[in-house]
Amino acid sequence: MVQIALAEGITDMLPTALANFGAALLASGDPLQAFRLGKLSLQLIHKMNATGCEATVNIVVQGFIAWVS
């Protein structure tokens, strides 16, 4: 999804894809990059007004990634 967004453009589901990719990076041992992607996904929700995926992104970021800070 991240590669598609970079090639084709940003969609409303990009914040979800970035948050999930951040969780995968966290699981693979890169907490700093995971935190950056989580923060970016939260910023994109507000910038794009993508309220449809806000709950999913908040669960992933706050539940898994936010402890890194």
VEXVEXKOL-153008 format. One record per residue (C-alpha): residue number from 1; z, x, y; residue in three letters. Coordinates in nm, 3 decimals. Layout:
N
R	resi	z	x	y	resn
R	NUM	Z	X	Y	ALA .
...
END
This chain:
69
R	resi	z	x	y	resn
R	1	0.000	0.000	0.000	MET .
R	2	0.078	0.283	0.239	VAL .
R	3	-0.260	0.445	0.176	GLN .
R	4	-0.435	0.111	0.223	ILE .
R	5	-0.254	0.055	0.553	ALA .
R	6	-0.355	0.398	0.675	LEU .
R	7	-0.717	0.339	0.577	ALA .
R	8	-0.761	-0.029	0.667	GLU .
R	9	-0.494	-0.103	0.928	GLY .
R	10	-0.145	-0.243	0.960	ILE .
R	11	-0.055	-0.575	0.797	THR .
R	12	0.260	-0.789	0.798	ASP .
R	13	0.361	-0.647	0.460	MET .
R	14	0.361	-0.283	0.574	LEU .
R	15	0.734	-0.280	0.658	PRO .
R	16	0.810	-0.394	0.301	THR .
R	17	0.584	-0.129	0.155	ALA .
R	18	0.744	0.143	0.366	LEU .
R	19	1.096	0.031	0.275	ALA .
R	20	1.011	0.026	-0.096	ASN .
R	21	0.844	0.365	-0.069	PHE .
R	22	1.158	0.492	0.103	GLY .
R	23	1.370	0.364	-0.185	ALA .
R	24	1.142	0.545	-0.429	ALA .
R	25	1.175	0.866	-0.227	LEU .
R	26	1.550	0.826	-0.229	LEU .
R	27	1.548	0.791	-0.607	ALA .
R	28	1.330	1.099	-0.639	SER .
R	29	1.568	1.310	-0.431	GLY .
R	30	1.434	1.305	-0.074	ASP .
R	31	1.702	1.116	0.124	PRO .
R	32	1.594	1.236	0.468	LEU .
R	33	1.237	1.110	0.432	GLN .
R	34	1.371	0.788	0.277	ALA .
R	35	1.591	0.734	0.581	PHE .
R	36	1.299	0.793	0.816	ARG .
R	37	1.082	0.539	0.634	LEU .
R	38	1.365	0.286	0.628	GLY .
R	39	1.418	0.324	1.000	LYS .
R	40	1.044	0.296	1.063	LEU .
R	41	1.019	-0.021	0.853	SER .
R	42	1.299	-0.185	1.055	LEU .
R	43	1.131	-0.087	1.382	GLN .
R	44	0.798	-0.226	1.265	LEU .
R	45	0.953	-0.563	1.183	ILE .
R	46	1.067	-0.604	1.541	HIS .
R	47	0.753	-0.457	1.698	LYS .
R	48	0.517	-0.669	1.487	MET .
R	49	0.745	-0.975	1.479	ASN .
R	50	0.702	-0.975	1.099	ALA .
R	51	0.986	-1.213	1.022	THR .
R	52	0.838	-1.309	0.683	GLY .
R	53	0.943	-0.981	0.526	CYS .
R	54	1.256	-0.916	0.732	GLU .
R	55	1.503	-1.022	0.462	ALA .
R	56	1.339	-0.807	0.195	THR .
R	57	1.327	-0.501	0.418	VAL .
R	58	1.689	-0.548	0.524	ASN .
R	59	1.803	-0.569	0.162	ILE .
R	60	1.619	-0.251	0.066	VAL .
R	61	1.711	-0.051	0.376	VAL .
R	62	2.071	-0.164	0.417	GLN .
R	63	2.144	-0.173	0.046	GLY .
R	64	1.990	0.154	-0.064	PHE .
R	65	1.873	0.374	0.222	ILE .
R	66	2.118	0.325	0.512	ALA .
R	67	2.401	0.524	0.351	TRP .
R	68	2.199	0.844	0.407	VAL .
R	69	2.279	0.848	0.779	SER .
END
